Amino acid sequence: MDFYSDLALEAKDLSEKGYDEEEEDKAGFHVTRIDVKTKEGAKALGRDAGRYTTVDLPDYSLPADLFEKAVGVISEEITSLARLKKRDSVLIVGLGNAEITPDSLGPFTLRRAVVTRHLKKTLPRFLSEGEFRDVSGLVPGVLGQTGIESLEITRSVVESVKPDAVILIDSLAARTLSRLGRAVQISDRGLVPGGGVGNSRAEISEKTLGVRCLSIGVPTVMTAESLISRGRKKKSALTDAEASMIITPKDVCQMINECSRLIGCSLSAALHYGMTLSEISEWLRA
């Protein structure tokens, strides 16, 4: 059993070459940017070449002042990696299973994001081009619920809606307990749903969709193997069944609630030309 992790920040701890790294303290939050440029770096880190940004959080539950600052930092990093043009449209895809709490970050985030595509068609005079981007959303479910790969559903919607970019939201796996609910990873590459827990599904990326992809996630689980083995010698080997068990905090419901709100607000601020937190809150209450 390998030490699974979806975080480039943790994968780079296992390698010393093939990538550039930059760290910055921004509005009180530590930001790490990893740029994987070469095939050697991609192989060493076990992920595609691309840029991976991690924003560390002191906790998943933030007081109002820190929450607003976190939204500002994350939205700026999304804007930087997305490289959207002024009139580009975006499809947000909330990956995961809404009925399994640790895997529900994607569906819950979509409930907290401002989508406008339907309103821009019916109420264009209220949604000017300079203030609101054309944003739509999709929750494709999981293979066990629909019998259809998330990639197939997403690709069908992309072909119909024709967005200029797709933003994928998903729960991630970490190999460090302290990062559960306390790190937001943003990448200009797609992702493989379930890859971090050894249940890889079809890859969703620019390569498979034909449009630019961004992915955003928060680690909500880790494997038992990672939990007992990191930083200590193993006294006895785990069975395959024991090693593959998934660990998540007992307060994961609150974690998902707080993290989905944070990412949803950050997305709305990034996509809708600096939409303020109070404006986002008013919009979602309407």
Backbone bond lengths (Angstrom), bond angles and torsions (degrees), N, CA, C in turn:
res aa  C-N    CA-C-N  psi(-1)  N-CA   C-N-CA  omega(-1)  CA-C   N-CA-C  phi
1 M - - - 1.465 - - 1.533 108.91 -
2 D 1.323 115.96 128.32 1.453 121.17 178.89 1.514 109.50 -85.02
3 F 1.348 116.06 167.81 1.461 120.56 176.09 1.524 107.48 -90.92
4 Y 1.314 116.64 93.25 1.448 121.17 -174.23 1.518 111.66 -69.16
5 S 1.320 115.31 142.06 1.457 121.19 171.95 1.511 108.51 -159.56
6 D 1.327 116.43 138.30 1.458 121.53 173.52 1.522 111.55 -92.22
7 L 1.323 117.49 -5.61 1.461 121.35 -174.89 1.524 111.29 -89.02
8 A 1.332 115.93 122.79 1.464 119.93 175.54 1.522 110.30 -61.45
9 L 1.332 116.34 -31.83 1.460 121.61 -179.98 1.524 111.23 -60.10
10 E 1.324 117.62 -34.65 1.455 121.15 178.74 1.520 111.55 -85.30
11 A 1.325 116.74 -35.30 1.465 119.61 178.47 1.522 111.25 -63.61
12 K 1.321 116.65 -35.48 1.467 118.98 -177.66 1.515 111.46 -69.14
13 D 1.348 117.87 -19.95 1.459 120.78 176.16 1.524 111.61 -65.95
14 L 1.342 116.77 -19.42 1.455 121.59 -179.07 1.516 112.16 -96.22
15 S 1.313 117.92 0.09 1.454 121.83 -177.94 1.524 109.97 -139.68
16 E 1.310 115.94 156.83 1.463 119.56 -178.21 1.522 112.57 -126.58
17 K 1.308 118.31 12.87 1.459 118.92 -175.45 1.520 111.33 -149.79
18 G 1.331 114.67 160.39 1.450 120.81 173.02 1.505 116.11 90.82
19 Y 1.343 117.70 9.53 1.460 119.26 179.98 1.526 109.81 -152.28
20 D 1.323 115.59 158.13 1.461 121.99 173.31 1.522 107.97 -106.46
21 E 1.332 115.93 146.45 1.455 120.59 -178.76 1.518 111.01 -131.86
22 E 1.327 115.41 138.86 1.459 121.94 179.15 1.519 108.48 -135.89
23 E 1.323 117.06 135.19 1.459 121.24 179.20 1.523 109.59 -122.36
24 E 1.331 115.74 146.25 1.457 120.84 -178.68 1.526 109.61 -152.22
25 D 1.313 116.69 140.79 1.460 121.33 170.04 1.524 107.05 -95.68
26 K 1.309 116.01 120.08 1.459 121.85 -171.27 1.521 109.66 -128.52
27 A 1.329 116.62 111.66 1.479 122.08 179.39 1.520 111.95 54.52
28 G 1.339 116.16 31.90 1.451 120.33 178.37 1.521 114.99 91.42
29 F 1.333 117.67 2.26 1.457 122.30 -179.87 1.527 109.73 -116.71
30 H 1.325 116.36 137.44 1.466 120.40 179.71 1.527 109.18 -84.49
31 V 1.324 115.53 126.19 1.464 121.64 -178.31 1.526 108.98 -118.24
32 T 1.323 116.42 127.98 1.463 121.86 176.94 1.520 108.76 -117.79
33 R 1.330 116.98 126.93 1.459 121.90 179.18 1.528 108.67 -115.74
34 I 1.315 115.87 122.82 1.460 122.14 179.82 1.525 108.06 -115.89
35 D 1.319 115.94 126.16 1.457 122.20 -178.65 1.531 108.12 -114.43
36 V 1.323 115.82 106.75 1.461 121.26 179.14 1.522 107.67 -91.07
37 K 1.325 116.62 111.70 1.462 120.52 -170.50 1.517 114.44 -106.11
38 T 1.323 117.42 -26.39 1.458 120.34 -171.61 1.531 112.06 -116.47
39 K 1.342 115.94 162.77 1.462 120.85 175.73 1.524 110.20 -62.74
40 E 1.331 115.48 -34.82 1.464 120.19 178.55 1.522 110.36 -63.32
41 G 1.339 115.76 -43.59 1.460 120.18 178.97 1.509 111.79 -66.55
42 A 1.334 116.00 -40.26 1.466 120.03 179.70 1.528 110.36 -63.25
43 K 1.324 116.30 -41.46 1.466 120.11 179.64 1.528 110.68 -67.36
44 A 1.341 116.51 -41.59 1.464 120.87 -178.12 1.525 111.63 -64.69
45 L 1.347 116.79 -37.97 1.460 120.53 -178.03 1.525 112.83 -92.52
46 G 1.326 116.79 -6.81 1.453 119.96 177.73 1.510 114.00 68.18
47 R 1.324 117.94 34.04 1.466 122.16 179.47 1.523 108.86 -154.07
48 D 1.333 116.33 163.90 1.461 120.75 -177.58 1.521 111.34 -66.61
49 A 1.339 114.59 154.17 1.457 119.56 172.70 1.522 108.71 -60.22
50 G 1.318 116.44 140.71 1.457 121.02 -178.10 1.511 110.56 158.99
51 R 1.312 116.24 -174.23 1.465 121.70 -178.69 1.527 109.94 -106.63
52 Y 1.321 114.88 135.10 1.464 122.18 -178.80 1.521 109.00 -130.09
53 T 1.319 116.08 117.76 1.462 121.74 -179.03 1.521 109.39 -112.13
54 T 1.340 116.50 132.51 1.462 121.14 176.83 1.519 109.43 -119.77
55 V 1.322 116.22 126.37 1.460 122.17 174.31 1.525 107.20 -105.49
56 D 1.332 117.21 115.58 1.460 121.68 179.65 1.527 109.89 -82.15
57 L 1.333 115.34 138.11 1.466 121.78 178.85 1.528 109.16 -111.79
58 P 1.334 118.85 142.51 1.466 120.00 176.62 1.521 111.85 -66.93
59 D 1.328 116.29 -27.11 1.461 122.70 178.20 1.525 106.54 -165.57
60 Y 1.321 117.57 160.79 1.463 118.61 177.79 1.524 111.62 -77.38
61 S 1.332 117.87 -22.43 1.458 122.13 176.76 1.522 108.43 -101.60
62 L 1.321 116.56 111.03 1.460 121.72 -174.21 1.522 110.67 -112.03
63 P 1.330 117.70 141.32 1.472 119.77 172.54 1.521 109.85 -64.08
64 A 1.322 116.41 162.04 1.468 121.53 -171.41 1.523 113.64 -53.65
65 D 1.350 117.22 -42.33 1.465 118.97 -177.08 1.528 111.36 -67.84
66 L 1.344 117.17 -41.56 1.463 120.10 178.74 1.525 111.23 -70.96
67 F 1.323 116.88 -34.61 1.465 120.47 178.36 1.524 110.24 -60.53
68 E 1.318 116.42 -45.27 1.470 120.14 179.85 1.522 111.29 -63.87
69 K 1.342 116.95 -39.38 1.468 120.04 177.37 1.520 111.18 -66.42
70 A 1.334 116.18 -39.46 1.465 120.28 179.11 1.527 110.76 -63.51
71 V 1.330 116.78 -41.55 1.460 120.86 176.66 1.527 110.27 -59.13
72 G 1.328 116.32 -41.87 1.457 120.38 178.81 1.519 112.46 -62.51
73 V 1.324 116.73 -45.29 1.465 121.44 -178.67 1.533 110.71 -66.14
74 I 1.323 116.96 -48.81 1.465 120.62 -177.03 1.524 111.37 -66.17
75 S 1.333 117.35 -40.53 1.471 120.02 179.53 1.530 110.90 -64.37
76 E 1.324 117.58 -36.41 1.464 120.46 176.84 1.523 111.45 -65.59
77 E 1.331 116.87 -39.53 1.461 119.98 178.68 1.529 111.01 -69.07
78 I 1.334 117.26 -36.80 1.464 120.38 175.25 1.520 110.32 -61.93
79 T 1.330 116.17 -46.51 1.464 121.31 179.81 1.521 111.05 -59.17
80 S 1.329 116.70 -42.68 1.458 121.46 -178.81 1.524 112.33 -63.62
81 L 1.330 116.83 -43.20 1.459 120.08 -177.11 1.531 113.09 -81.11
82 A 1.334 117.27 -30.30 1.472 120.10 -175.93 1.521 112.80 -71.62
83 R 1.333 116.69 -33.76 1.477 121.63 178.45 1.540 111.37 52.53
84 L 1.316 115.97 47.58 1.463 120.27 -178.49 1.520 111.79 -82.91
85 K 1.321 115.89 144.00 1.453 121.06 172.03 1.529 108.62 -83.56
86 K 1.315 115.87 165.75 1.461 120.51 -172.02 1.521 113.05 -57.17
87 R 1.314 118.83 -40.06 1.463 121.30 -175.31 1.532 113.19 -101.20
88 D 1.315 117.66 10.81 1.469 120.09 -179.80 1.523 111.29 -66.32
89 S 1.322 115.86 138.94 1.459 121.80 175.19 1.529 109.16 -97.22
90 V 1.338 115.91 155.68 1.461 121.07 -174.16 1.518 110.41 -135.22
91 L 1.337 115.44 138.36 1.459 122.28 170.93 1.526 108.00 -109.71
92 I 1.347 117.03 121.58 1.467 122.07 175.45 1.523 107.97 -95.17
93 V 1.334 116.66 127.11 1.464 121.47 -179.01 1.523 109.17 -114.47
94 G 1.327 116.06 115.59 1.459 121.57 178.85 1.517 110.42 -91.17
95 L 1.326 116.62 94.62 1.461 121.99 -177.29 1.532 111.15 -79.16
96 G 1.329 116.03 155.43 1.455 120.04 176.27 1.514 112.90 115.28
97 N 1.324 114.75 -178.49 1.457 122.89 -175.89 1.528 109.37 -111.12
98 A 1.313 116.81 112.18 1.467 121.31 -177.32 1.522 112.39 -65.14
99 E 1.338 117.58 -16.61 1.460 121.06 -177.71 1.527 113.01 -92.51
100 I 1.327 117.14 -6.38 1.465 122.07 176.44 1.519 107.32 -117.37
101 T 1.306 117.36 107.48 1.466 122.32 -166.73 1.529 114.55 -51.24
102 P 1.334 120.50 -51.33 1.466 118.60 -177.99 1.529 113.59 -62.30
103 D 1.340 116.59 -19.92 1.463 121.22 -177.90 1.522 112.68 -102.44
104 S 1.323 117.18 12.68 1.467 120.56 -171.48 1.523 114.29 -101.85
105 L 1.323 118.31 9.10 1.473 120.18 -177.70 1.524 111.88 -57.11
106 G 1.342 117.32 -44.94 1.466 120.48 -177.98 1.514 113.36 -60.68
107 P 1.350 118.33 -55.69 1.469 119.19 179.21 1.525 113.60 -59.82
108 F 1.334 117.84 -39.06 1.461 120.35 -179.28 1.530 111.50 -70.04
109 T 1.319 117.15 -35.55 1.466 120.03 178.77 1.514 111.02 -63.24
110 L 1.309 116.57 -39.66 1.465 119.53 -178.56 1.519 111.73 -61.93
111 R 1.338 117.16 -28.91 1.461 120.72 177.36 1.528 111.59 -69.64
112 R 1.334 116.51 -19.72 1.469 121.67 -176.69 1.520 112.09 -104.95
113 A 1.315 118.38 6.18 1.463 121.79 179.89 1.526 110.21 -104.46
114 V 1.318 116.18 147.24 1.465 121.97 -179.67 1.525 109.22 -85.59
115 V 1.344 116.78 109.60 1.468 121.29 176.79 1.526 108.64 -103.54
116 T 1.324 116.05 141.74 1.468 119.89 -168.55 1.526 114.52 -133.65
117 R 1.301 118.76 -7.11 1.469 120.40 -171.64 1.528 111.67 -55.39
118 H 1.335 116.95 -44.10 1.465 120.77 -178.91 1.524 111.77 -65.80
119 L 1.329 116.40 -36.22 1.469 120.67 -177.56 1.522 111.63 -78.03
120 K 1.320 116.68 -30.74 1.465 118.73 179.51 1.517 110.60 -68.47
121 K 1.325 115.90 -22.83 1.464 119.24 178.10 1.537 111.41 -84.84
122 T 1.350 116.11 -34.13 1.471 119.20 -175.00 1.528 113.67 -98.43
123 L 1.341 117.02 -27.68 1.469 120.94 -178.49 1.527 110.53 -129.96
124 P 1.313 117.93 56.13 1.470 120.38 -174.43 1.518 114.12 -60.38
125 R 1.327 117.99 -30.12 1.471 119.60 -176.63 1.530 112.16 -69.70
126 F 1.343 117.17 -19.82 1.462 120.52 -179.83 1.536 113.13 -93.90
127 L 1.315 116.34 -10.09 1.466 120.40 -176.20 1.526 109.43 -126.69
128 S 1.310 116.25 85.07 1.455 120.64 -176.56 1.517 111.09 -72.41
129 E 1.341 116.15 153.85 1.463 122.35 -178.37 1.519 112.13 -60.77
130 G 1.321 117.03 -31.41 1.456 120.09 -176.75 1.509 114.46 -79.35
131 E 1.340 117.84 -7.16 1.461 120.69 -176.68 1.525 113.70 -119.04
132 F 1.335 116.86 -32.85 1.453 120.08 -176.28 1.521 111.11 -128.88
133 R 1.323 114.90 131.18 1.449 120.19 174.99 1.537 109.59 -88.55
134 D 1.312 117.09 157.69 1.461 122.76 176.18 1.534 108.00 -76.32
135 V 1.331 116.74 103.68 1.469 121.95 -176.19 1.528 109.85 -123.95
136 S 1.318 116.01 129.84 1.466 122.22 176.03 1.524 108.95 -123.88
137 G 1.328 116.09 167.39 1.459 119.91 -176.35 1.518 112.39 -136.97
138 L 1.335 115.26 154.31 1.461 121.37 -179.42 1.523 109.67 -146.99
139 V 1.337 116.69 134.29 1.463 122.82 170.69 1.530 106.55 -117.95
140 P 1.335 118.92 97.50 1.459 121.29 -173.18 1.517 115.15 -78.36
141 G 1.358 117.76 -7.37 1.454 119.86 -176.67 1.518 110.83 72.98
142 V 1.323 116.40 -164.64 1.467 120.73 -179.61 1.521 109.41 -125.89
143 L 1.315 115.82 163.85 1.456 122.49 -175.00 1.527 112.39 -54.66
144 G 1.336 116.40 -39.64 1.457 120.12 -178.48 1.518 113.73 -67.05
145 Q 1.317 117.77 -22.03 1.460 122.13 179.14 1.521 112.35 -90.49
146 T 1.329 116.05 -38.93 1.466 121.03 -170.85 1.524 114.09 -108.18
147 G 1.331 117.47 -21.07 1.463 120.41 -173.40 1.512 112.23 75.30
148 I 1.331 116.73 7.74 1.467 122.29 -177.79 1.524 108.49 -127.77
149 E 1.325 117.13 135.13 1.454 120.43 177.52 1.531 110.25 -62.31
150 S 1.325 116.33 144.00 1.469 120.84 176.90 1.519 111.14 -56.24
151 L 1.340 116.41 -35.67 1.465 120.59 178.31 1.524 110.70 -60.07
152 E 1.345 117.56 -45.19 1.455 120.80 -177.19 1.528 111.47 -62.28
153 I 1.334 116.23 -43.78 1.469 120.29 179.43 1.527 110.28 -66.15
154 T 1.328 116.28 -45.79 1.464 120.63 -179.16 1.522 111.01 -62.21
155 R 1.330 116.48 -43.34 1.463 120.32 -178.98 1.528 111.02 -63.67
156 S 1.338 117.28 -38.03 1.470 120.49 178.11 1.521 111.42 -63.76
157 V 1.341 116.64 -41.89 1.466 120.57 179.16 1.531 110.33 -68.68
158 V 1.312 117.39 -39.75 1.472 120.86 177.48 1.521 110.06 -59.67
159 E 1.325 116.88 -42.42 1.467 120.26 -179.64 1.528 111.40 -65.11
160 S 1.343 116.89 -31.07 1.464 121.09 -179.26 1.527 112.32 -83.04
161 V 1.344 116.20 -48.13 1.467 121.68 -174.33 1.525 111.91 -81.66
162 K 1.335 116.26 -31.20 1.463 123.06 179.41 1.539 113.30 58.15
163 P 1.325 117.27 55.36 1.476 119.20 176.15 1.523 110.46 -71.71
164 D 1.320 116.15 158.11 1.470 120.49 175.26 1.520 111.45 -80.90
165 A 1.337 116.47 -22.39 1.461 120.85 179.61 1.523 109.48 -151.67
166 V 1.321 115.53 153.42 1.461 122.54 176.77 1.523 108.46 -120.66
167 I 1.341 117.03 133.95 1.459 121.70 175.74 1.522 107.88 -115.43
168 L 1.334 115.82 119.41 1.459 122.86 -177.19 1.524 109.75 -98.37
169 I 1.331 116.74 131.36 1.466 121.83 177.57 1.522 108.10 -116.48
170 D 1.341 117.40 129.53 1.456 119.02 -177.78 1.527 110.58 -153.90
171 S 1.335 115.28 152.24 1.461 120.99 170.73 1.526 108.23 -71.30
172 L 1.328 116.37 144.89 1.460 121.36 -177.85 1.526 110.76 -118.30
173 A 1.316 115.71 168.62 1.458 121.93 173.51 1.521 108.63 -110.55
174 A 1.319 116.57 142.91 1.466 122.42 177.47 1.521 108.88 -119.56
175 R 1.310 116.12 166.04 1.462 119.79 173.09 1.525 111.05 -112.46
176 T 1.349 115.75 6.63 1.456 121.57 179.33 1.528 109.28 -127.01
177 L 1.319 117.12 123.65 1.459 122.34 -176.15 1.524 112.19 -58.02
178 S 1.337 116.95 -38.54 1.460 121.05 -175.02 1.528 113.06 -68.11
179 R 1.336 118.28 -12.51 1.466 120.26 -178.84 1.523 112.90 -94.69
180 L 1.312 118.28 -6.11 1.460 119.62 179.46 1.530 110.15 -64.78
181 G 1.323 115.85 117.95 1.454 121.36 -179.02 1.513 114.78 74.27
182 R 1.317 117.04 5.51 1.471 120.19 -174.10 1.523 113.12 -126.31
183 A 1.309 117.02 22.47 1.461 121.27 176.38 1.524 108.53 -149.89
184 V 1.320 116.19 136.29 1.460 121.71 175.55 1.525 107.15 -115.59
185 Q 1.326 116.72 117.87 1.467 120.13 178.16 1.518 110.01 -102.49
186 I 1.330 115.26 132.21 1.462 122.88 178.38 1.518 106.99 -123.89
187 S 1.318 117.27 131.70 1.460 120.61 -178.05 1.516 110.38 -136.84
188 D 1.329 116.09 150.11 1.458 119.96 175.32 1.529 110.83 -91.08
189 R 1.316 115.75 19.40 1.461 122.25 174.21 1.521 109.43 -119.40
190 G 1.299 117.44 163.28 1.454 121.96 178.44 1.509 110.44 -77.09
191 L 1.322 116.28 -155.48 1.462 119.90 -179.21 1.525 110.47 -153.98
192 V 1.327 114.14 169.66 1.460 122.28 175.54 1.524 106.98 -114.27
193 P 1.340 119.45 103.44 1.463 120.47 -178.98 1.529 111.55 -53.93
194 G 1.331 116.03 133.22 1.461 120.81 178.32 1.507 114.99 79.41
195 G 1.340 117.60 -0.44 1.453 120.56 -176.25 1.509 113.90 -62.35
196 G 1.324 116.65 -33.32 1.458 120.81 -175.65 1.512 114.06 -74.33
197 V 1.333 117.92 -13.52 1.473 120.61 -179.95 1.525 111.16 -121.92
198 G 1.330 116.10 23.69 1.448 120.26 174.34 1.513 114.95 71.65
199 N 1.349 117.05 22.50 1.468 121.35 179.68 1.527 109.08 -126.39
200 S 1.323 115.37 52.44 1.457 121.42 -171.66 1.524 112.40 -62.75
201 R 1.340 115.33 132.80 1.450 122.23 173.80 1.525 108.15 -106.70
202 A 1.319 116.50 -170.12 1.458 119.97 -178.83 1.530 110.58 -66.85
203 E 1.316 115.63 137.57 1.469 122.01 -179.77 1.527 111.08 -63.69
204 I 1.332 115.71 136.70 1.463 121.95 174.32 1.518 107.32 -115.56
205 S 1.309 116.93 112.94 1.462 120.89 -173.14 1.527 109.37 -160.38
206 E 1.306 116.24 179.05 1.466 120.86 176.02 1.525 110.22 -59.81
207 K 1.327 115.35 -35.19 1.462 120.56 -179.95 1.526 112.08 -62.62
208 T 1.328 117.57 -36.64 1.465 120.69 -176.57 1.532 113.56 -97.53
209 L 1.343 117.10 -19.16 1.472 120.44 -179.37 1.524 112.97 -103.05
210 G 1.316 116.86 -26.26 1.453 120.40 -179.07 1.514 114.59 83.51
211 V 1.352 117.45 7.44 1.472 121.58 175.26 1.523 108.86 -133.19
212 R 1.321 115.75 160.11 1.460 121.25 -179.05 1.524 111.15 -59.79
213 C 1.324 117.13 136.82 1.462 122.25 -177.44 1.520 111.74 -123.97
214 L 1.310 114.98 142.11 1.459 123.44 171.42 1.523 106.29 -125.27
215 S 1.316 117.83 145.51 1.465 119.58 176.19 1.528 109.49 -127.20
216 I 1.323 115.02 143.46 1.463 121.71 179.68 1.524 107.63 -134.98
217 G 1.324 116.32 135.15 1.457 118.64 179.68 1.512 113.23 -155.76
218 V 1.319 114.75 163.56 1.464 123.14 175.76 1.524 106.98 -129.18
219 P 1.328 119.00 132.72 1.465 119.86 176.32 1.522 111.28 -69.23
220 T 1.322 115.61 127.65 1.466 121.28 -179.31 1.525 111.95 -122.58
221 V 1.337 117.57 -10.53 1.462 121.67 -178.29 1.525 110.59 -140.74
222 M 1.341 115.29 165.02 1.457 122.64 169.28 1.520 107.66 -149.61
223 T 1.330 116.29 161.53 1.460 118.99 178.98 1.529 110.05 -84.10
224 A 1.331 116.14 156.05 1.462 121.01 176.78 1.522 110.75 -60.48
225 E 1.324 116.58 -36.28 1.466 121.29 178.89 1.530 111.31 -59.36
226 S 1.320 116.01 -44.44 1.464 120.00 178.88 1.523 111.45 -65.17
227 L 1.337 116.58 -39.74 1.459 121.14 -176.38 1.520 112.13 -63.79
228 I 1.323 117.79 -45.47 1.466 119.57 -174.23 1.527 113.26 -86.48
229 S 1.337 117.16 -18.28 1.461 119.36 -171.36 1.516 114.77 -100.46
230 R 1.305 118.32 -22.96 1.465 119.69 -175.38 1.521 110.75 -68.49
231 G 1.313 115.98 122.70 1.456 121.41 174.32 1.511 114.55 78.07
232 R 1.339 117.97 11.21 1.459 119.17 178.86 1.532 109.03 -149.76
233 K 1.311 116.23 159.21 1.453 120.40 178.48 1.527 109.27 -83.67
234 K 1.321 115.00 140.19 1.460 118.99 178.51 1.526 110.05 -77.20
235 K 1.321 117.67 129.03 1.465 121.75 177.03 1.515 110.95 -82.90
236 S 1.316 116.65 -31.70 1.457 119.92 177.21 1.518 108.73 -150.66
237 A 1.312 115.61 147.44 1.459 120.02 -177.70 1.527 110.03 -74.35
238 L 1.310 115.39 142.21 1.464 120.40 175.22 1.525 109.48 -81.59
239 T 1.311 116.18 150.64 1.456 119.51 170.65 1.521 108.07 -70.51
240 D 1.314 116.33 163.54 1.462 119.68 179.20 1.526 110.96 -58.79
241 A 1.323 116.71 -40.19 1.466 120.55 -179.75 1.527 111.14 -64.32
242 E 1.340 116.72 -42.44 1.468 120.79 179.29 1.519 110.92 -67.40
243 A 1.328 116.54 -43.98 1.465 120.82 -176.57 1.521 112.59 -65.64
244 S 1.324 116.97 -28.99 1.460 119.95 -176.25 1.525 113.24 -89.86
245 M 1.331 117.55 0.03 1.460 119.41 178.28 1.525 110.59 -64.22
246 I 1.325 116.04 144.39 1.461 121.67 -176.11 1.526 109.50 -101.81
247 I 1.335 116.12 131.89 1.461 123.19 -178.98 1.531 109.11 -106.69
248 T 1.317 116.88 133.76 1.469 121.15 175.45 1.527 108.05 -143.57
249 P 1.334 119.13 150.13 1.466 121.00 -178.22 1.531 112.27 -64.85
250 K 1.327 117.05 153.50 1.466 120.66 -179.69 1.529 111.64 -67.84
251 D 1.349 117.06 -24.04 1.464 120.22 179.18 1.533 111.26 -97.50
252 V 1.339 115.68 32.95 1.462 119.97 -176.53 1.520 112.41 -62.67
253 C 1.335 118.42 -28.26 1.470 120.43 177.58 1.526 111.02 -60.40
254 Q 1.333 116.16 -46.46 1.457 120.08 178.62 1.523 110.75 -67.57
255 M 1.337 116.43 -37.49 1.458 120.69 178.50 1.528 111.00 -59.20
256 I 1.323 116.46 -47.79 1.463 120.56 179.85 1.521 110.51 -63.31
257 N 1.316 117.11 -41.82 1.458 121.55 179.96 1.528 111.44 -60.23
258 E 1.327 116.07 -47.51 1.470 120.89 -177.67 1.536 111.23 -70.42
259 C 1.332 117.03 -44.91 1.469 120.15 -176.19 1.525 111.87 -70.22
260 S 1.335 117.60 -36.21 1.467 119.59 178.03 1.525 110.41 -67.21
261 R 1.315 116.97 -37.35 1.470 120.41 176.96 1.530 110.31 -64.96
262 L 1.335 116.30 -42.20 1.460 120.44 -179.91 1.522 111.32 -62.60
263 I 1.317 117.21 -47.24 1.467 120.04 -178.15 1.526 110.69 -70.49
264 G 1.335 117.08 -39.57 1.460 119.85 178.50 1.519 112.48 -60.49
265 C 1.318 116.31 -44.31 1.473 120.38 178.30 1.529 110.99 -67.49
266 S 1.310 117.16 -39.81 1.472 121.22 179.88 1.526 110.71 -64.34
267 L 1.329 116.76 -41.76 1.462 120.95 176.86 1.522 110.93 -61.98
268 S 1.324 116.45 -45.78 1.459 120.45 -178.30 1.521 111.17 -62.38
269 A 1.337 116.43 -41.28 1.464 120.34 178.94 1.521 111.15 -66.28
270 A 1.331 117.07 -37.11 1.466 120.69 -178.59 1.523 112.28 -74.24
271 L 1.321 117.03 -40.78 1.464 120.70 -173.84 1.515 113.62 -82.19
272 H 1.336 117.01 -27.74 1.462 120.07 -175.13 1.533 111.30 -108.72
273 Y 1.313 116.06 48.39 1.454 123.09 168.05 1.524 114.00 52.12
274 G 1.340 115.79 51.44 1.453 119.70 174.72 1.508 114.66 78.59
275 M 1.312 118.03 27.40 1.465 122.54 176.99 1.525 108.81 -53.32
276 T 1.328 117.83 129.99 1.459 121.13 -176.16 1.521 111.38 -77.88
277 L 1.331 115.78 163.23 1.454 121.28 -178.88 1.525 111.10 -62.84
278 S 1.314 117.20 -40.08 1.467 119.97 179.18 1.524 110.80 -66.38
279 E 1.331 117.75 -37.55 1.468 121.35 177.57 1.521 111.14 -66.00
280 I 1.337 116.13 -40.03 1.468 120.48 178.02 1.524 110.19 -62.70
281 S 1.329 116.00 -45.45 1.461 120.77 -179.92 1.516 111.42 -61.16
282 E 1.328 116.96 -42.95 1.466 121.20 179.42 1.520 110.68 -64.42
283 W 1.325 116.40 -41.31 1.465 121.34 -179.03 1.535 110.13 -61.91
284 L 1.333 116.49 -46.26 1.464 120.61 -176.26 1.523 113.03 -71.02
285 R 1.344 116.44 -22.71 1.461 120.26 177.38 1.520 112.08 -81.31
286 A 1.336 115.72 -21.34 1.472 120.08 -175.12 1.527 112.40 -68.03
